[in-house]
Amino acid sequence: MERPPISTAFPAADATAQVERWLQKIARGDKEALAALYQAYFRRLAAMLYPLLGHASSVEDVIQEGFIRLWHKAHTWQPQRGNGEAWMIALFRHLALDQLRSGKRRTTVSLQSEQEDMAMEDEVIVDVPAPDFPHERERIWHCLNQLEAQSRAAILLSYTQGYSHEELSQHFATPLGTLKSWVRRGMEKLRQCLCH
């Protein structure tokens, strides 16, 4: 029996456009846009990062640092170079991979005074409930198991071990374009599964 779809503030097809509007507002200093983006993406980011990091506290640290970094760097996103949602997700993924590579928990790097960051965190982050990590982890694995074997393996190696597409292409002895198709199709199916 399938679960009923989770209601969202905006349709999935409009998600990228909405993220881009929020990024533009955040670049102009709009804290409400940051709060809206946080509320819309916290659970999804946590679901993406938890299998990679393995600890709720590490996931929360990366998400917190990521939104602080997003606040400071939203102005660097350029629409002509790619969509805003992919840019944002890459920011969080790179922070998580940096944390894994460093072998220790990262500390927040602040570009403003610590007091301003703490004030922003209190206003934006504290009011949002934390996700149910064990439930989210179960959902992720359920959705991963729905994927074709090569897509699942490529996604897991890429997102949990940090392998590049080029490295995976060599590992699987398959053309780079084919490998990218596996990942793209798998991520789309994973996204659909996690959004329902």
Secondary structure as UniProt FT lines:
FT   HELIX           12..14
FT   HELIX           15..27
FT   TURN            28..29
FT   HELIX           31..53
FT   HELIX           56..73
FT   HELIX           74..76
FT   HELIX           79..81
FT   HELIX           84..102
FT   HELIX           114..124
FT   TURN            125..127
FT   HELIX           133..144
FT   TURN            145..146
FT   HELIX           149..161
FT   HELIX           165..171
FT   TURN            172..173
FT   HELIX           176..194
//
